[in-house]
């Protein structure tokens, strides 16, 4: 992230607003927009989770862990570019 940039997350990632924004609801347009952005991101997370790699014990060398995760992320990325893109959010 760039200096001063913040991530948008749900309440599970609270850091007191130091690095992240955690909107509490749909009180205004900006919070509604943040909710849509989080929803889009969760659809991408679900595509990664569908591989099952995040819900199981990794039983191989830890040296391979990053390579396996990057491979899954790359496959998900190519799938989004070539087949089914996540819904768009205009902001």
PyMOL Python script that loads the backbone (N, CA, C, O; Angstrom):
from pymol import cmd

cmd.read_pdbstr("""\
ATOM      1  N   UNK A   1       0.844  -1.180   0.000  1.00  0.00           N
ATOM      2  CA  UNK A   1       0.000   0.000   0.000  1.00  0.00           C
ATOM      3  C   UNK A   1       0.889   1.243   0.000  1.00  0.00           C
ATOM      4  O   UNK A   1       1.998   1.244   0.534  1.00  0.00           O
ATOM      5  N   UNK A   2       0.374   2.271  -0.602  1.00  0.00           N
ATOM      6  CA  UNK A   2       1.092   3.541  -0.607  1.00  0.00           C
ATOM      7  C   UNK A   2       1.005   4.204   0.764  1.00  0.00           C
ATOM      8  O   UNK A   2       0.110   3.899   1.553  1.00  0.00           O
ATOM      9  N   UNK A   3       1.941   5.113   1.042  1.00  0.00           N
ATOM     10  CA  UNK A   3       1.934   5.856   2.293  1.00  0.00           C
ATOM     11  C   UNK A   3       0.596   6.589   2.438  1.00  0.00           C
ATOM     12  O   UNK A   3       0.162   7.292   1.526  1.00  0.00           O
ATOM     13  N   UNK A   4      -0.038   6.420   3.575  1.00  0.00           N
ATOM     14  CA  UNK A   4      -1.320   7.070   3.824  1.00  0.00           C
ATOM     15  C   UNK A   4      -2.525   6.308   3.323  1.00  0.00           C
ATOM     16  O   UNK A   4      -3.660   6.661   3.644  1.00  0.00           O
ATOM     17  N   UNK A   5      -2.296   5.267   2.540  1.00  0.00           N
ATOM     18  CA  UNK A   5      -3.395   4.459   2.011  1.00  0.00           C
ATOM     19  C   UNK A   5      -3.891   3.511   3.102  1.00  0.00           C
ATOM     20  O   UNK A   5      -3.108   3.053   3.934  1.00  0.00           O
ATOM     21  N   UNK A   6      -5.184   3.220   3.096  1.00  0.00           N
ATOM     22  CA  UNK A   6      -5.763   2.323   4.089  1.00  0.00           C
ATOM     23  C   UNK A   6      -6.549   1.224   3.403  1.00  0.00           C
ATOM     24  O   UNK A   6      -7.029   1.390   2.281  1.00  0.00           O
ATOM     25  N   UNK A   7      -6.675   0.093   4.093  1.00  0.00           N
ATOM     26  CA  UNK A   7      -7.498  -0.995   3.585  1.00  0.00           C
ATOM     27  C   UNK A   7      -8.898  -0.869   4.168  1.00  0.00           C
ATOM     28  O   UNK A   7      -9.099  -0.221   5.195  1.00  0.00           O
ATOM     29  N   UNK A   8      -9.864  -1.498   3.500  1.00  0.00           N
ATOM     30  CA  UNK A   8     -11.242  -1.527   3.977  1.00  0.00           C
ATOM     31  C   UNK A   8     -11.510  -2.947   4.435  1.00  0.00           C
ATOM     32  O   UNK A   8     -11.284  -3.897   3.686  1.00  0.00           O
ATOM     33  N   UNK A   9     -11.994  -3.098   5.670  1.00  0.00           N
ATOM     34  CA  UNK A   9     -12.200  -4.436   6.217  1.00  0.00           C
ATOM     35  C   UNK A   9     -13.438  -4.457   7.095  1.00  0.00           C
ATOM     36  O   UNK A   9     -14.035  -3.421   7.386  1.00  0.00           O
ATOM     37  N   UNK A  10     -13.809  -5.661   7.510  1.00  0.00           N
ATOM     38  CA  UNK A  10     -14.913  -5.766   8.453  1.00  0.00           C
ATOM     39  C   UNK A  10     -14.356  -5.663   9.867  1.00  0.00           C
ATOM     40  O   UNK A  10     -13.155  -5.470  10.057  1.00  0.00           O
ATOM     41  N   UNK A  11     -15.223  -5.792  10.843  1.00  0.00           N
ATOM     42  CA  UNK A  11     -14.835  -5.599  12.230  1.00  0.00           C
ATOM     43  C   UNK A  11     -13.777  -6.550  12.740  1.00  0.00           C
ATOM     44  O   UNK A  11     -13.157  -6.275  13.767  1.00  0.00           O
ATOM     45  N   UNK A  12     -13.547  -7.669  12.055  1.00  0.00           N
ATOM     46  CA  UNK A  12     -12.531  -8.622  12.489  1.00  0.00           C
ATOM     47  C   UNK A  12     -11.116  -8.107  12.329  1.00  0.00           C
ATOM     48  O   UNK A  12     -10.183  -8.721  12.846  1.00  0.00           O
ATOM     49  N   UNK A  13     -10.929  -7.011  11.637  1.00  0.00           N
ATOM     50  CA  UNK A  13      -9.598  -6.473  11.372  1.00  0.00           C
ATOM     51  C   UNK A  13      -9.394  -5.117  12.030  1.00  0.00           C
ATOM     52  O   UNK A  13      -8.635  -4.296  11.516  1.00  0.00           O
ATOM     53  N   UNK A  14     -10.029  -4.874  13.111  1.00  0.00           N
ATOM     54  CA  UNK A  14      -9.946  -3.563  13.768  1.00  0.00           C
ATOM     55  C   UNK A  14      -8.528  -3.278  14.241  1.00  0.00           C
ATOM     56  O   UNK A  14      -7.885  -4.112  14.880  1.00  0.00           O
ATOM     57  N   UNK A  15      -8.062  -2.091  13.915  1.00  0.00           N
ATOM     58  CA  UNK A  15      -6.746  -1.637  14.376  1.00  0.00           C
ATOM     59  C   UNK A  15      -6.809  -0.200  14.878  1.00  0.00           C
ATOM     60  O   UNK A  15      -5.794   0.496  14.924  1.00  0.00           O
ATOM     61  N   UNK A  16      -7.987   0.232  15.247  1.00  0.00           N
ATOM     62  CA  UNK A  16      -8.150   1.590  15.740  1.00  0.00           C
ATOM     63  C   UNK A  16      -8.055   2.650  14.667  1.00  0.00           C
ATOM     64  O   UNK A  16      -7.848   3.823  14.975  1.00  0.00           O
ATOM     65  N   UNK A  17      -8.203   2.254  13.394  1.00  0.00           N
ATOM     66  CA  UNK A  17      -8.143   3.194  12.297  1.00  0.00           C
ATOM     67  C   UNK A  17      -6.736   3.560  11.868  1.00  0.00           C
ATOM     68  O   UNK A  17      -6.546   4.456  11.046  1.00  0.00           O
ATOM     69  N   UNK A  18      -5.755   2.875  12.418  1.00  0.00           N
ATOM     70  CA  UNK A  18      -4.365   3.192  12.077  1.00  0.00           C
ATOM     71  C   UNK A  18      -4.048   2.865  10.621  1.00  0.00           C
ATOM     72  O   UNK A  18      -3.480   3.688   9.903  1.00  0.00           O
ATOM     73  N   UNK A  19      -4.421   1.652  10.188  1.00  0.00           N
ATOM     74  CA  UNK A  19      -4.153   1.229   8.816  1.00  0.00           C
ATOM     75  C   UNK A  19      -5.419   0.893   8.045  1.00  0.00           C
ATOM     76  O   UNK A  19      -5.414   0.886   6.814  1.00  0.00           O
ATOM     77  N   UNK A  20      -6.496   0.617   8.754  1.00  0.00           N
ATOM     78  CA  UNK A  20      -7.702   0.166   8.078  1.00  0.00           C
ATOM     79  C   UNK A  20      -8.924   0.997   8.409  1.00  0.00           C
ATOM     80  O   UNK A  20      -8.980   1.685   9.428  1.00  0.00           O
ATOM     81  N   UNK A  21      -9.899   0.914   7.522  1.00  0.00           N
ATOM     82  CA  UNK A  21     -11.207   1.520   7.726  1.00  0.00           C
ATOM     83  C   UNK A  21     -12.186   0.382   7.955  1.00  0.00           C
ATOM     84  O   UNK A  21     -12.243  -0.559   7.163  1.00  0.00           O
ATOM     85  N   UNK A  22     -12.952   0.463   9.026  1.00  0.00           N
ATOM     86  CA  UNK A  22     -13.934  -0.571   9.317  1.00  0.00           C
ATOM     87  C   UNK A  22     -15.304   0.076   9.504  1.00  0.00           C
ATOM     88  O   UNK A  22     -15.746   0.291  10.633  1.00  0.00           O
ATOM     89  N   UNK A  23     -15.974   0.386   8.391  1.00  0.00           N
ATOM     90  CA  UNK A  23     -17.299   1.004   8.476  1.00  0.00           C
ATOM     91  C   UNK A  23     -18.252   0.127   9.269  1.00  0.00           C
ATOM     92  O   UNK A  23     -18.157  -1.100   9.232  1.00  0.00           O
ATOM     93  N   UNK A  24     -19.166   0.759   9.984  1.00  0.00           N
ATOM     94  CA  UNK A  24     -20.059   0.021  10.877  1.00  0.00           C
ATOM     95  C   UNK A  24     -21.416  -0.282  10.269  1.00  0.00           C
ATOM     96  O   UNK A  24     -22.215  -0.983  10.892  1.00  0.00           O
ATOM     97  N   UNK A  25     -21.700   0.211   9.097  1.00  0.00           N
ATOM     98  CA  UNK A  25     -23.018  -0.057   8.533  1.00  0.00           C
ATOM     99  C   UNK A  25     -23.275   0.706   7.266  1.00  0.00           C
ATOM    100  O   UNK A  25     -22.356   1.045   6.520  1.00  0.00           O
ATOM    101  N   UNK A  26     -24.547   0.971   7.035  1.00  0.00           N
ATOM    102  CA  UNK A  26     -24.989   1.641   5.814  1.00  0.00           C
ATOM    103  C   UNK A  26     -25.519   3.029   6.136  1.00  0.00           C
ATOM    104  O   UNK A  26     -26.582   3.421   5.656  1.00  0.00           O
ATOM    105  N   UNK A  27     -24.778   3.768   6.948  1.00  0.00           N
ATOM    106  CA  UNK A  27     -25.256   5.068   7.420  1.00  0.00           C
ATOM    107  C   UNK A  27     -25.195   6.161   6.369  1.00  0.00           C
ATOM    108  O   UNK A  27     -25.928   7.146   6.458  1.00  0.00           O
ATOM    109  N   UNK A  28     -24.330   6.002   5.372  1.00  0.00           N
ATOM    110  CA  UNK A  28     -24.207   7.031   4.346  1.00  0.00           C
ATOM    111  C   UNK A  28     -23.678   6.386   3.065  1.00  0.00           C
ATOM    112  O   UNK A  28     -23.380   5.192   3.031  1.00  0.00           O
ATOM    113  N   UNK A  29     -23.569   7.188   2.030  1.00  0.00           N
ATOM    114  CA  UNK A  29     -23.142   6.661   0.731  1.00  0.00           C
ATOM    115  C   UNK A  29     -21.764   6.022   0.806  1.00  0.00           C
ATOM    116  O   UNK A  29     -21.554   4.955   0.230  1.00  0.00           O
ATOM    117  N   UNK A  30     -20.819   6.648   1.503  1.00  0.00           N
ATOM    118  CA  UNK A  30     -19.464   6.102   1.576  1.00  0.00           C
ATOM    119  C   UNK A  30     -19.460   4.728   2.241  1.00  0.00           C
ATOM    120  O   UNK A  30     -18.768   3.825   1.769  1.00  0.00           O
ATOM    121  N   UNK A  31     -20.208   4.548   3.314  1.00  0.00           N
ATOM    122  CA  UNK A  31     -20.261   3.238   3.967  1.00  0.00           C
ATOM    123  C   UNK A  31     -20.930   2.198   3.073  1.00  0.00           C
ATOM    124  O   UNK A  31     -20.532   1.033   3.083  1.00  0.00           O
ATOM    125  N   UNK A  32     -21.933   2.597   2.304  1.00  0.00           N
ATOM    126  CA  UNK A  32     -22.561   1.670   1.356  1.00  0.00           C
ATOM    127  C   UNK A  32     -21.560   1.256   0.285  1.00  0.00           C
ATOM    128  O   UNK A  32     -21.505   0.089  -0.103  1.00  0.00           O
ATOM    129  N   UNK A  33     -20.773   2.209  -0.188  1.00  0.00           N
ATOM    130  CA  UNK A  33     -19.754   1.918  -1.193  1.00  0.00           C
ATOM    131  C   UNK A  33     -18.708   0.966  -0.623  1.00  0.00           C
ATOM    132  O   UNK A  33     -18.321   0.006  -1.289  1.00  0.00           O
ATOM    133  N   UNK A  34     -18.249   1.217   0.590  1.00  0.00           N
ATOM    134  CA  UNK A  34     -17.272   0.340   1.227  1.00  0.00           C
ATOM    135  C   UNK A  34     -17.832  -1.069   1.385  1.00  0.00           C
ATOM    136  O   UNK A  34     -17.103  -2.046   1.213  1.00  0.00           O
ATOM    137  N   UNK A  35     -19.115  -1.187   1.710  1.00  0.00           N
ATOM    138  CA  UNK A  35     -19.743  -2.502   1.854  1.00  0.00           C
ATOM    139  C   UNK A  35     -19.728  -3.253   0.518  1.00  0.00           C
ATOM    140  O   UNK A  35     -19.482  -4.459   0.486  1.00  0.00           O
ATOM    141  N   UNK A  36     -19.992  -2.538  -0.589  1.00  0.00           N
ATOM    142  CA  UNK A  36     -19.948  -3.180  -1.907  1.00  0.00           C
ATOM    143  C   UNK A  36     -18.527  -3.617  -2.259  1.00  0.00           C
ATOM    144  O   UNK A  36     -18.328  -4.690  -2.828  1.00  0.00           O
ATOM    145  N   UNK A  37     -17.541  -2.786  -1.923  1.00  0.00           N
ATOM    146  CA  UNK A  37     -16.149  -3.142  -2.201  1.00  0.00           C
ATOM    147  C   UNK A  37     -15.754  -4.371  -1.403  1.00  0.00           C
ATOM    148  O   UNK A  37     -15.106  -5.274  -1.933  1.00  0.00           O
ATOM    149  N   UNK A  38     -16.141  -4.415  -0.122  1.00  0.00           N
ATOM    150  CA  UNK A  38     -15.829  -5.599   0.696  1.00  0.00           C
ATOM    151  C   UNK A  38     -16.511  -6.842   0.129  1.00  0.00           C
ATOM    152  O   UNK A  38     -15.914  -7.919   0.111  1.00  0.00           O
ATOM    153  N   UNK A  39     -17.741  -6.707  -0.328  1.00  0.00           N
ATOM    154  CA  UNK A  39     -18.465  -7.847  -0.896  1.00  0.00           C
ATOM    155  C   UNK A  39     -17.757  -8.367  -2.142  1.00  0.00           C
ATOM    156  O   UNK A  39     -17.645  -9.577  -2.335  1.00  0.00           O
ATOM    157  N   UNK A  40     -17.279  -7.453  -2.989  1.00  0.00           N
ATOM    158  CA  UNK A  40     -16.541  -7.875  -4.181  1.00  0.00           C
ATOM    159  C   UNK A  40     -15.279  -8.634  -3.767  1.00  0.00           C
ATOM    160  O   UNK A  40     -14.959  -9.677  -4.337  1.00  0.00           O
ATOM    161  N   UNK A  41     -14.580  -8.112  -2.789  1.00  0.00           N
ATOM    162  CA  UNK A  41     -13.360  -8.771  -2.335  1.00  0.00           C
ATOM    163  C   UNK A  41     -13.667 -10.152  -1.752  1.00  0.00           C
ATOM    164  O   UNK A  41     -12.899 -11.092  -1.953  1.00  0.00           O
ATOM    165  N   UNK A  42     -14.774 -10.278  -1.038  1.00  0.00           N
ATOM    166  CA  UNK A  42     -15.141 -11.580  -0.471  1.00  0.00           C
ATOM    167  C   UNK A  42     -15.458 -12.597  -1.560  1.00  0.00           C
ATOM    168  O   UNK A  42     -15.231 -13.790  -1.358  1.00  0.00           O
ATOM    169  N   UNK A  43     -15.979 -12.163  -2.714  1.00  0.00           N
ATOM    170  CA  UNK A  43     -16.203 -13.119  -3.800  1.00  0.00           C
ATOM    171  C   UNK A  43     -14.871 -13.654  -4.319  1.00  0.00           C
ATOM    172  O   UNK A  43     -14.770 -14.818  -4.709  1.00  0.00           O
ATOM    173  N   UNK A  44     -13.851 -12.798  -4.321  1.00  0.00           N
ATOM    174  CA  UNK A  44     -12.524 -13.250  -4.742  1.00  0.00           C
ATOM    175  C   UNK A  44     -11.944 -14.190  -3.693  1.00  0.00           C
ATOM    176  O   UNK A  44     -11.359 -15.217  -4.036  1.00  0.00           O
ATOM    177  N   UNK A  45     -12.104 -13.846  -2.411  1.00  0.00           N
ATOM    178  CA  UNK A  45     -11.642 -14.744  -1.348  1.00  0.00           C
ATOM    179  C   UNK A  45     -12.285 -16.113  -1.474  1.00  0.00           C
ATOM    180  O   UNK A  45     -11.620 -17.131  -1.285  1.00  0.00           O
ATOM    181  N   UNK A  46     -13.579 -16.146  -1.792  1.00  0.00           N
ATOM    182  CA  UNK A  46     -14.270 -17.440  -1.897  1.00  0.00           C
ATOM    183  C   UNK A  46     -13.712 -18.267  -3.048  1.00  0.00           C
ATOM    184  O   UNK A  46     -13.676 -19.495  -2.966  1.00  0.00           O
ATOM    185  N   UNK A  47     -13.278 -17.607  -4.118  1.00  0.00           N
ATOM    186  CA  UNK A  47     -12.669 -18.349  -5.231  1.00  0.00           C
ATOM    187  C   UNK A  47     -11.349 -18.977  -4.795  1.00  0.00           C
ATOM    188  O   UNK A  47     -11.038 -20.103  -5.183  1.00  0.00           O
ATOM    189  N   UNK A  48     -10.576 -18.254  -3.993  1.00  0.00           N
ATOM    190  CA  UNK A  48      -9.328 -18.817  -3.475  1.00  0.00           C
ATOM    191  C   UNK A  48      -9.634 -19.948  -2.505  1.00  0.00           C
ATOM    192  O   UNK A  48      -8.987 -20.994  -2.549  1.00  0.00           O
ATOM    193  N   UNK A  49     -10.614 -19.749  -1.630  1.00  0.00           N
ATOM    194  CA  UNK A  49     -10.958 -20.761  -0.639  1.00  0.00           C
ATOM    195  C   UNK A  49     -11.517 -22.025  -1.279  1.00  0.00           C
ATOM    196  O   UNK A  49     -11.424 -23.105  -0.695  1.00  0.00           O
ATOM    197  N   UNK A  50     -12.098 -21.904  -2.476  1.00  0.00           N
ATOM    198  CA  UNK A  50     -12.685 -23.084  -3.127  1.00  0.00           C
ATOM    199  C   UNK A  50     -11.634 -24.146  -3.435  1.00  0.00           C
ATOM    200  O   UNK A  50     -11.974 -25.311  -3.641  1.00  0.00           O
ATOM    201  N   UNK A  51     -10.368 -23.757  -3.468  1.00  0.00           N
ATOM    202  CA  UNK A  51      -9.291 -24.722  -3.694  1.00  0.00           C
ATOM    203  C   UNK A  51      -9.018 -25.564  -2.450  1.00  0.00           C
ATOM    204  O   UNK A  51      -8.349 -26.594  -2.538  1.00  0.00           O
ATOM    205  N   UNK A  52      -9.517 -25.146  -1.315  1.00  0.00           N
ATOM    206  CA  UNK A  52      -9.347 -25.909  -0.089  1.00  0.00           C
ATOM    207  C   UNK A  52      -7.983 -25.740   0.568  1.00  0.00           C
ATOM    208  O   UNK A  52      -7.735 -26.345   1.610  1.00  0.00           O
ATOM    209  N   UNK A  53      -7.112 -24.954   0.006  1.00  0.00           N
ATOM    210  CA  UNK A  53      -5.753 -24.824   0.533  1.00  0.00           C
ATOM    211  C   UNK A  53      -5.705 -24.044   1.846  1.00  0.00           C
ATOM    212  O   UNK A  53      -4.757 -24.189   2.618  1.00  0.00           O
ATOM    213  N   UNK A  54      -6.714 -23.223   2.102  1.00  0.00           N
ATOM    214  CA  UNK A  54      -6.690 -22.416   3.316  1.00  0.00           C
ATOM    215  C   UNK A  54      -7.353 -23.106   4.496  1.00  0.00           C
ATOM    216  O   UNK A  54      -7.199 -22.661   5.633  1.00  0.00           O
ATOM    217  N   UNK A  55      -8.077 -24.169   4.252  1.00  0.00           N
ATOM    218  CA  UNK A  55      -8.817 -24.836   5.315  1.00  0.00           C
ATOM    219  C   UNK A  55      -8.210 -26.142   5.784  1.00  0.00           C
ATOM    220  O   UNK A  55      -8.782 -26.835   6.625  1.00  0.00           O
ATOM    221  N   UNK A  56      -7.075 -26.469   5.252  1.00  0.00           N
ATOM    222  CA  UNK A  56      -6.428 -27.732   5.610  1.00  0.00           C
ATOM    223  C   UNK A  56      -5.011 -27.473   6.095  1.00  0.00           C
ATOM    224  O   UNK A  56      -4.420 -26.431   5.809  1.00  0.00           O
ATOM    225  N   UNK A  57      -4.479 -28.433   6.830  1.00  0.00           N
ATOM    226  CA  UNK A  57      -3.086 -28.349   7.252  1.00  0.00           C
ATOM    227  C   UNK A  57      -2.197 -28.569   6.040  1.00  0.00           C
ATOM    228  O   UNK A  57      -2.390 -29.523   5.286  1.00  0.00           O
ATOM    229  N   UNK A  58      -1.230 -27.694   5.854  1.00  0.00           N
ATOM    230  CA  UNK A  58      -0.292 -27.827   4.740  1.00  0.00           C
ATOM    231  C   UNK A  58       0.709 -28.907   5.112  1.00  0.00           C
ATOM    232  O   UNK A  58       1.463 -28.737   6.070  1.00  0.00           O
ATOM    233  N   UNK A  59       0.734 -30.006   4.383  1.00  0.00           N
ATOM    234  CA  UNK A  59       1.523 -31.180   4.749  1.00  0.00           C
ATOM    235  C   UNK A  59       2.802 -31.329   3.927  1.00  0.00           C
ATOM    236  O   UNK A  59       3.337 -32.429   3.788  1.00  0.00           O
ATOM    237  N   UNK A  60       3.274 -30.236   3.399  1.00  0.00           N
ATOM    238  CA  UNK A  60       4.496 -30.281   2.596  1.00  0.00           C
ATOM    239  C   UNK A  60       5.511 -29.321   3.208  1.00  0.00           C
ATOM    240  O   UNK A  60       5.241 -28.693   4.232  1.00  0.00           O
ATOM    241  N   UNK A  61       6.644 -29.213   2.596  1.00  0.00           N
ATOM    242  CA  UNK A  61       7.680 -28.314   3.074  1.00  0.00           C
ATOM    243  C   UNK A  61       7.146 -26.883   3.118  1.00  0.00           C
ATOM    244  O   UNK A  61       6.470 -26.439   2.189  1.00  0.00           O
ATOM    245  N   UNK A  62       7.453 -26.162   4.203  1.00  0.00           N
ATOM    246  CA  UNK A  62       7.016 -24.774   4.300  1.00  0.00           C
ATOM    247  C   UNK A  62       7.610 -23.916   3.191  1.00  0.00           C
ATOM    248  O   UNK A  62       7.066 -22.862   2.862  1.00  0.00           O
ATOM    249  N   UNK A  63       8.718 -24.359   2.614  1.00  0.00           N
ATOM    250  CA  UNK A  63       9.304 -23.634   1.488  1.00  0.00           C
ATOM    251  C   UNK A  63       8.354 -23.590   0.294  1.00  0.00           C
ATOM    252  O   UNK A  63       8.444 -22.684  -0.534  1.00  0.00           O
ATOM    253  N   UNK A  64       7.454 -24.550   0.199  1.00  0.00           N
ATOM    254  CA  UNK A  64       6.513 -24.620  -0.923  1.00  0.00           C
ATOM    255  C   UNK A  64       5.226 -23.851  -0.670  1.00  0.00           C
ATOM    256  O   UNK A  64       4.458 -23.609  -1.601  1.00  0.00           O
ATOM    257  N   UNK A  65       4.983 -23.465   0.569  1.00  0.00           N
ATOM    258  CA  UNK A  65       3.705 -22.855   0.927  1.00  0.00           C
ATOM    259  C   UNK A  65       3.410 -21.605   0.102  1.00  0.00           C
ATOM    260  O   UNK A  65       2.321 -21.483  -0.459  1.00  0.00           O
ATOM    261  N   UNK A  66       4.345 -20.690   0.020  1.00  0.00           N
ATOM    262  CA  UNK A  66       4.141 -19.464  -0.753  1.00  0.00           C
ATOM    263  C   UNK A  66       3.943 -19.745  -2.224  1.00  0.00           C
ATOM    264  O   UNK A  66       3.131 -19.099  -2.887  1.00  0.00           O
ATOM    265  N   UNK A  67       4.688 -20.712  -2.733  1.00  0.00           N
ATOM    266  CA  UNK A  67       4.574 -21.060  -4.156  1.00  0.00           C
ATOM    267  C   UNK A  67       3.185 -21.621  -4.454  1.00  0.00           C
ATOM    268  O   UNK A  67       2.586 -21.290  -5.478  1.00  0.00           O
ATOM    269  N   UNK A  68       2.680 -22.459  -3.571  1.00  0.00           N
ATOM    270  CA  UNK A  68       1.344 -23.035  -3.773  1.00  0.00           C
ATOM    271  C   UNK A  68       0.289 -21.937  -3.714  1.00  0.00           C
ATOM    272  O   UNK A  68      -0.607 -21.892  -4.557  1.00  0.00           O
ATOM    273  N   UNK A  69       0.389 -21.050  -2.720  1.00  0.00           N
ATOM    274  CA  UNK A  69      -0.602 -19.988  -2.608  1.00  0.00           C
ATOM    275  C   UNK A  69      -0.549 -19.056  -3.817  1.00  0.00           C
ATOM    276  O   UNK A  69      -1.592 -18.681  -4.353  1.00  0.00           O
ATOM    277  N   UNK A  70       0.653 -18.678  -4.249  1.00  0.00           N
ATOM    278  CA  UNK A  70       0.769 -17.811  -5.434  1.00  0.00           C
ATOM    279  C   UNK A  70       0.209 -18.499  -6.671  1.00  0.00           C
ATOM    280  O   UNK A  70      -0.401 -17.846  -7.518  1.00  0.00           O
ATOM    281  N   UNK A  71       0.407 -19.794  -6.785  1.00  0.00           N
ATOM    282  CA  UNK A  71      -0.138 -20.528  -7.934  1.00  0.00           C
ATOM    283  C   UNK A  71      -1.657 -20.461  -7.945  1.00  0.00           C
ATOM    284  O   UNK A  71      -2.267 -20.209  -8.984  1.00  0.00           O
ATOM    285  N   UNK A  72      -2.268 -20.687  -6.784  1.00  0.00           N
ATOM    286  CA  UNK A  72      -3.725 -20.609  -6.687  1.00  0.00           C
ATOM    287  C   UNK A  72      -4.189 -19.192  -7.008  1.00  0.00           C
ATOM    288  O   UNK A  72      -5.151 -19.010  -7.755  1.00  0.00           O
ATOM    289  N   UNK A  73      -3.512 -18.185  -6.450  1.00  0.00           N
ATOM    290  CA  UNK A  73      -3.888 -16.795  -6.710  1.00  0.00           C
ATOM    291  C   UNK A  73      -3.774 -16.468  -8.196  1.00  0.00           C
ATOM    292  O   UNK A  73      -4.622 -15.759  -8.739  1.00  0.00           O
ATOM    293  N   UNK A  74      -2.742 -16.972  -8.853  1.00  0.00           N
ATOM    294  CA  UNK A  74      -2.574 -16.725 -10.292  1.00  0.00           C
ATOM    295  C   UNK A  74      -3.676 -17.388 -11.102  1.00  0.00           C
ATOM    296  O   UNK A  74      -4.181 -16.797 -12.056  1.00  0.00           O
ATOM    297  N   UNK A  75      -4.052 -18.599 -10.739  1.00  0.00           N
ATOM    298  CA  UNK A  75      -5.134 -19.282 -11.453  1.00  0.00           C
ATOM    299  C   UNK A  75      -6.438 -18.514 -11.281  1.00  0.00           C
ATOM    300  O   UNK A  75      -7.185 -18.335 -12.243  1.00  0.00           O
ATOM    301  N   UNK A  76      -6.714 -18.060 -10.065  1.00  0.00           N
ATOM    302  CA  UNK A  76      -7.922 -17.271  -9.811  1.00  0.00           C
ATOM    303  C   UNK A  76      -7.880 -15.980 -10.630  1.00  0.00           C
ATOM    304  O   UNK A  76      -8.893 -15.579 -11.202  1.00  0.00           O
ATOM    305  N   UNK A  77      -6.725 -15.333 -10.690  1.00  0.00           N
ATOM    306  CA  UNK A  77      -6.586 -14.092 -11.459  1.00  0.00           C
ATOM    307  C   UNK A  77      -6.857 -14.327 -12.940  1.00  0.00           C
ATOM    308  O   UNK A  77      -7.598 -13.563 -13.558  1.00  0.00           O
ATOM    309  N   UNK A  78      -6.275 -15.366 -13.512  1.00  0.00           N
ATOM    310  CA  UNK A  78      -6.476 -15.662 -14.930  1.00  0.00           C
ATOM    311  C   UNK A  78      -7.950 -15.994 -15.187  1.00  0.00           C
ATOM    312  O   UNK A  78      -8.517 -15.576 -16.196  1.00  0.00           O
ATOM    313  N   UNK A  79      -8.557 -16.736 -14.281  1.00  0.00           N
ATOM    314  CA  UNK A  79      -9.972 -17.070 -14.430  1.00  0.00           C
ATOM    315  C   UNK A  79     -10.821 -15.807 -14.439  1.00  0.00           C
ATOM    316  O   UNK A  79     -11.766 -15.699 -15.221  1.00  0.00           O
ATOM    317  N   UNK A  80     -10.491 -14.847 -13.570  1.00  0.00           N
ATOM    318  CA  UNK A  80     -11.250 -13.593 -13.546  1.00  0.00           C
ATOM    319  C   UNK A  80     -11.047 -12.803 -14.824  1.00  0.00           C
ATOM    320  O   UNK A  80     -11.982 -12.170 -15.315  1.00  0.00           O
ATOM    321  N   UNK A  81      -9.848 -12.830 -15.369  1.00  0.00           N
ATOM    322  CA  UNK A  81      -9.569 -12.072 -16.593  1.00  0.00           C
ATOM    323  C   UNK A  81     -10.178 -12.722 -17.831  1.00  0.00           C
ATOM    324  O   UNK A  81     -10.623 -12.025 -18.742  1.00  0.00           O
ATOM    325  N   UNK A  82     -10.198 -14.033 -17.869  1.00  0.00           N
ATOM    326  CA  UNK A  82     -10.610 -14.745 -19.077  1.00  0.00           C
ATOM    327  C   UNK A  82     -12.044 -15.258 -19.050  1.00  0.00           C
ATOM    328  O   UNK A  82     -12.647 -15.446 -20.107  1.00  0.00           O
ATOM    329  N   UNK A  83     -12.602 -15.489 -17.868  1.00  0.00           N
ATOM    330  CA  UNK A  83     -13.916 -16.136 -17.810  1.00  0.00           C
ATOM    331  C   UNK A  83     -14.948 -15.344 -17.018  1.00  0.00           C
ATOM    332  O   UNK A  83     -15.895 -14.811 -17.596  1.00  0.00           O
ATOM    333  N   UNK A  84     -14.774 -15.262 -15.715  1.00  0.00           N
ATOM    334  CA  UNK A  84     -15.804 -14.667 -14.872  1.00  0.00           C
ATOM    335  C   UNK A  84     -15.208 -13.589 -13.973  1.00  0.00           C
ATOM    336  O   UNK A  84     -14.690 -13.876 -12.894  1.00  0.00           O
ATOM    337  N   UNK A  85     -15.289 -12.360 -14.432  1.00  0.00           N
ATOM    338  CA  UNK A  85     -14.801 -11.238 -13.641  1.00  0.00           C
ATOM    339  C   UNK A  85     -15.729 -10.976 -12.472  1.00  0.00           C
ATOM    340  O   UNK A  85     -16.934 -11.201 -12.586  1.00  0.00           O
ATOM    341  N   UNK A  86     -15.201 -10.504 -11.345  1.00  0.00           N
ATOM    342  CA  UNK A  86     -16.101 -10.129 -10.245  1.00  0.00           C
ATOM    343  C   UNK A  86     -16.908  -8.905 -10.646  1.00  0.00           C
ATOM    344  O   UNK A  86     -16.528  -8.168 -11.556  1.00  0.00           O
ATOM    345  N   UNK A  87     -18.019  -8.695  -9.963  1.00  0.00           N
ATOM    346  CA  UNK A  87     -18.856  -7.543 -10.292  1.00  0.00           C
ATOM    347  C   UNK A  87     -18.070  -6.251 -10.060  1.00  0.00           C
ATOM    348  O   UNK A  87     -17.186  -6.185  -9.205  1.00  0.00           O
ATOM    349  N   UNK A  88     -18.409  -5.244 -10.829  1.00  0.00           N
ATOM    350  CA  UNK A  88     -17.706  -3.973 -10.758  1.00  0.00           C
ATOM    351  C   UNK A  88     -18.362  -3.031  -9.757  1.00  0.00           C
ATOM    352  O   UNK A  88     -19.580  -3.032  -9.581  1.00  0.00           O
ATOM    353  N   UNK A  89     -17.535  -2.237  -9.113  1.00  0.00           N
ATOM    354  CA  UNK A  89     -18.009  -1.200  -8.206  1.00  0.00           C
ATOM    355  C   UNK A  89     -17.484   0.121  -8.746  1.00  0.00           C
ATOM    356  O   UNK A  89     -16.278   0.291  -8.921  1.00  0.00           O
ATOM    357  N   UNK A  90     -18.388   1.054  -9.008  1.00  0.00           N
ATOM    358  CA  UNK A  90     -17.992   2.364  -9.504  1.00  0.00           C
ATOM    359  C   UNK A  90     -17.725   3.299  -8.340  1.00  0.00           C
ATOM    360  O   UNK A  90     -18.612   3.546  -7.523  1.00  0.00           O
ATOM    361  N   UNK A  91     -16.513   3.818  -8.259  1.00  0.00           N
ATOM    362  CA  UNK A  91     -16.178   4.779  -7.207  1.00  0.00           C
ATOM    363  C   UNK A  91     -15.187   5.791  -7.711  1.00  0.00           C
ATOM    364  O   UNK A  91     -14.783   6.684  -6.966  1.00  0.00           O
TER     365      UNK A  91
END
""", "prot")
cmd.dss("prot")
cmd.show_as("cartoon", "prot")
cmd.util.cbc("prot")
cmd.orient("prot")
